[in-house]
Amino acid sequence: DPQWEVVLDVDELGRKEGESWVYKGSTILDLIDNKEDHLCLLKLSRGGADAVVIREFNLKTLEFVSVDPFLLPECKSRVSYKSINTLLIGTDLKDGTSMTDSGYPRVVREWQRGTPLDAKNTKLVFEGEASDVAVSGYMSRHREFIYEIRRRSITFYTSKSSIALPSSASKGEVEWHELKLPLGAEFDQFCDQLLVTLRSDWEVKPGLTFSKGSLLAVPIVDFVQNDVNASFVQLFAPTETCSLESHTITKDYVILQLLDTVKSRYVFWNYSTSSLEWLFVGQEQEAVIRGGYISAVDEHESNLYWLTTNSFVQPSTLLLGNAESGPAGIASAKLLKSLPPQFDAKDLVEKQFMATSEDGTLIPYFLISHKDLEFNGENPTLLYGYGGFEISMTPVYSGIIGSCWLNTKNHCYVMANIRGG
């Protein structure tokens, strides 16, 4: 039974300050030469609103910073540490030009610790258009590789980004380079590589096309210098029944979470910085009926990961796994904590079937029922279905359905994965 440390009791903080604080995440001071400072920017919203108050917090003393802290008033702000004493910020400075028409930051500024937060005392470094959804600037790091990135979100699904690399002409200076990716592509960093997720087909050059839904890896410097002639590695290619739900990085591995006919399957890739090669480690032999996700314990220093998982009959469970064990490590991950069961599931089973639509399309659905259910067409069935916004319905543990419906032997619960999700 692990010993958990309370970093900040948000409910207690709200009671003390007379606010209905809701925790909305944090931005860590995550630069190599500043590990000892244990600083982060906590995002707190009033009652769960989109706008947040940002306050600097010390993870070592477990207190808010009291001497020259970074503090941003309520706004839909974007923040990132550039150094211990410098923030990259996008926030409303009440000058009429700081925000887009959508109400998000339009400009990026550098803000020095101990100086006023206004247009006069912050340095403008990047700006977009008022018609953009949002503009941001941030530092991206994995292991010893750190990059400054600027992004214009032109629409909700399209963006343009640029990256700073050391200048070839002036020592100590940087040059900005556009990342010539499709407008709808999403990207993040792994070591010196870009991981690119495609939302549309991409014809890189004649004879080289990657399909939408693919995950690509490409060296950052190679891509900036050689564009379409850079060395791409396709880490995932979708099929009619298999898509990429998400991916997670550890120190040396990329873990893909696939939806294989709406069932979960994990895939492991290893990247060697010595040979500069991607190695396919393997994947789970069978896709599994489960929900959940993986997150790294410390993606810079460790290959350990947190695995949170559940099913229709298993409550949310937290486990600790090691990417070095590959796909076999999923089954052998160490149980750390589980929510208590809310109904007796020992005689319940969860299965998947296919229904055939009028046009011949196969529609998957999950059936949860008693293990001895007689398939006679007369069993009372609670049917739920959803399809929209590319949101797939994965297994959810429901105490209400389990205790109030599935407690009767011939009752069934069906979740249908209708089109659109």
N, C-alpha and C positions, 0 to 999 in steps of 0.2 A: 504494500500500500504506500504509494509515494507521498512525500510530505510537500504540500502545496503552500506557497507563500503568497499572501495577498499583497499585490503591488499598490492597488488603489481601490478602495471601496467607493464606487461611484454613487451608490444610494446614500451612503453616510455623508459623502461630500455634498450632495444635494440638500440633505437635511440641514447641514451646518450653514450652507450659504443661501438657503431659501430658494433653491432652483430645482427644476425637474430635469436634472442632467441625464443625458443619454450618451453613452460612449460610442464614438463614431470612428475609432481607429487612432493610429499614431504614426508619426514619421520619426525614424530613428537616426541619430547622428552615427552614420554607418561608414565613416571614412577611415582608412587603414591607420593613419597616424593619430587618431583621436579615440581609440578604444577605451582609454582610461576615464573618459569624461562621463560616460553613462547618461547622456542627455537624450531626450526625445521631445517631440511636440505632440501633446495630447489634444485630440479633437473632441469637443463636447458640444452637444446640441441641446437646445431647450425643447423638451418634449418630443424629441425625435425629428425636428425640422431639418431640412437640407442644409441650411446655413449653420456654421459651427463657430464656436469660440475656440481659439488655439492658444494653449498655455504650455510653457516649457516645464518639463518635469525631470528630476534627477532619479534615475533608476537605482542608484547606489544608496542614497539617503532616503529614498521613497518620499520625497517632498517636492513641492513646486519650487522652482528656482526663484530666489528672492532678490539676488543682486543682478541688476541689468538683465532681466529675463526677456526673452522674446514673447510678446503677447499680442495677439491679433483679435480685434473685436469681431462680433458676430457678422459673418459673411460667408459666401460660397467660395472660400479662399483655396488657393493651391500653394503649398510650401514644400521646400526641400533644403536641407543643409548643404551649403557649398563648402563651408568650413565651420569650425567651432564658433566663429564670430560673424559669419555671413550666411544669410538666408537668400534663396531664390524665392521670391514671393509673387503671387498674383492675388490682389485683393482690391476692395473698393476704397480708394483714397478720396472719394467725394469731390473729384475734379471734373467729373462729367465725361472722362475718356477712359477710365480704368476698366470698365466692364463692357461685355458684348450686349447685343440686343436681347440675348437669351438670359442675361443676368449672371454670367460667369466671367472670370478674369479675361481681359483682352490684351493685357501687357504683362511682361515679366520684368521685375526689378530686383536689384541686389540691395539688401538692407543690412547695414552694419549694426552689431550689438551696441546698445547704449545711445543710439541716435533716434530722433523722432521718426515716427512712421508717417511720412507725408511725401508728396511728389518732389519737394525741394531737397529733402535729405536722403532720398533713395535714388539709385542709378538705374535709368531705363536701359535694358539690354536687349529687349525683343518685344515686338508687338505684332498683332494680327489685325484682322478686319472686324468692324462692328458686327458684320453679318456672320462671323464665325460663331460656333457654339461656345468654344472655350479655347484659351491659349495657355500653355504651361511650359515651364522650364524646370529641369530636375537633374540631379546627379544619379547615375545608374552604376551600381557596383556589383561585381561577382568576383570573389576571391581578390586577387591583386589587380584586377582590371577595373578602372574607373573611367566613366565617360560622362560628359555633360551633354544633355539632349534638350532640344526645343521642339515643341509640337503645336501645330495649329489643327484643332478639331473643326474641320470645315462644316461637317454635318455630324449627326449622331454616329454614323457608321463610316465616315471617311475622314482622313487626316493627312497632313504633310508634316514630315519631321526632318530635322537636321542634327548632325552630331559634330562635336568638336574633336579634332585630332591635332597632335603636335605639329607646329608649322615647320615646313621644310626649309623655310627661308630665314626665320628669326627664332633663335633659341629662347625657350621659355614662353613663347607665344603659341596661340592655337589658330587653326584655320577651320572654318565651318563648312561642312559638306552636306548637301542634300542627300537623304536616303531615298533613292529612286525606286521606291516600292509602289505597288498598286495602291490607289487611294484608300481602298477598303481594308488593306492588310493591317494586321496587328503584329507587334513585335515586342520582344524583350531580350534580355542579355543572358548569355551563358559564357563565362570566361571571356575570350576575345571573339566570340561568335554572336551573330544575331540569330534568334529563333523567330521565324516568321510564320504566322498563321494566315492563310489565304481565305478571303471571303468571296473571291471570284477566281475564275481560271486566269492564269498568268502565262502568256507567251513571252518567255524571257528573251528568246531569239528564235529564228527559224529552226525547227527541229527540237526545241526544248520548251515544253509547256507543262506546267504543273496545274493540277485540277483544284478547284475550290475545296476548302476543307483540309488541304495538305498542311503539314508542318515541315518547314525547311530550316536547315542550318547553313550559314555562310559566314566565313571570316569577315569581320567588320572592315579591316583595312583592305583586304582583297576586294570586297564589294565596292568600297568607296573609290578605289583606284581603277578597278577593271570592269565595273558595272556588270553588263550581261555576260562577260567572260569569266566572272568569278566562279569559284568552285562551290557549287551547291550540293548539299546532301539532303535527300528526302527522308525524314525520320518517320513520316506517316503519310499514307495515301488512302483516302476514303474509298469505300465501296458502297453499293446500294444499301447495305444493311449495317455498315460499321462507320462510325464517325468519331472524331476527337472531341471529347467533352472538355478536357483541360490537360495541362501539363505542369509538373513541379520539378524544380531543380534542387539537387543537393550539391555537395562539393564537386563530385566527379560524375554524377549521373543525371540524366533527364528521365523522369517517370511520366509516361503517358497514361491518362485515364480514358479508356475508350468506352463508347456505348456500342456494343455488339448486339444488334437486334434488341436494343434498349436494356441489355444486361451489361454488367460491369466487367471490364477486363483491364489489367494493368500490364504495361509494356515497359521494358527497361533498356536504355541506351547508356553507354559509357563513352566519355570523351577523354582522350589521352593528350595532355598538353606537351608531352615529350615527343610523341610520334605525330601529333596533330591529326589524329584519326578518330572517327566515330565507329564504335563497335556495338553491334546489336547483341545484347546480353540474352534476351528471351522475353517471353510473355507467358501469362497464365494459360494453362492448357485449355481450360474451359471458362467461358464467360459465366458470371455468377449473378443471381438475383440479389442485388443489394444496392443501397445508396451509400453516400459518403464521399470523402475526399482525402487527399494526402497533402501535408504541408511539411516543409523542412524544419528540423530542429535548429540547425545553423548551417545555411547553405554555403558559407565561406569556409568553415572548418570541419564539417562533419558530413557523413552520409546517412546519418540517422534521420528518420522521418516520423511524424505523427500520422497515424491512420485512424480516422473517425469513420465508423461504419454502422449501418443499421439495415434491417430488412422489414418486411411487413410483420414479422413475428419476433424480431429481436430489437430491443431498444437501443438507442444511441450508445456506442461503445468506443472508448479511446484506447488505442494500442500504440506500441512503440516498435518500429521496424528498422531494418538496416538495408539500404539499397545494395550494399555489397553482396547480399544474399540473393539478389535478383528476384525473379517472380516467386521462387520458393519461400522467400522471406515474408510474403503476404500471409500465408497460412501459419507461419511460425512466429508472427509478431507477438510481442509480450503484452498481455492484457494489463492496463493500468487502472481503468475505471469504467463503470457502466451505470447508466441510469437504471433504477429499479423497474422490473417488469410491472405493467399495469393490468395485465390479464394473463390467464393461464393459457399458454400456447403449446403445451406439450403434445396435443393431439391435432394441431393445425399444420397444414402443409401449404407451401406457395409454389405454384407452377406457372408456366407460360404456354400460351396457345396462340394460334393464328386464326383470324377471321378473314374471309375473302370478300372484298367489296364488290359492288356490281361491275366495276371496270376491271376486276381481276387483281387489284392491289391487295397484298396481304397486310392486314392490320394486326400487330401484336397486342396481346392483352395478358394481364396477370390475373390469376384466379387464386384466391385464398379461401380455404375451406377445411372441413374436418377430413382427416386422413381416410376415413371409411365412407366418404360421401358416395352415394349412389347417383350416377349420372342418368336420371330418368326424365329430365326436362321439367320437373315440378318443384325444384328447390328455390325458395325465396332468395332473390339475388339483388344486392345493392350494387348498382353500376355507376361508375364515375369515369368520365372521359374528358380529355382536354387536348387541344392542338392549337398552338398559336405562338407567334414571336420566337420561333425556333426553340421553344422551351419543351424539353422532353420530360415526361412524368416518370420519375424513377421511384423505387420503393420507399414508402413512408410508414413509419411506425405510428399507429394511432390507437391511443388508449380507449377512445370513445368507440371506434368501430370494433375493436377487439372485445371490449367488455359489454357493449350494448347490442352488438349484432352477431358477432362470430361466437358468442357464448351459447348459441343454439345450434345443435348438431347439424341440421340440414340447411343452415343459412350460408350463403356465399357472398364474398365481396370480390368485385371485378374492377380493375383499373385498366381502361383501354387507352392505348397510345395512338389516338386518331391523328390524321394528317395535319400538318401545320406546326407541330412541335418537333 
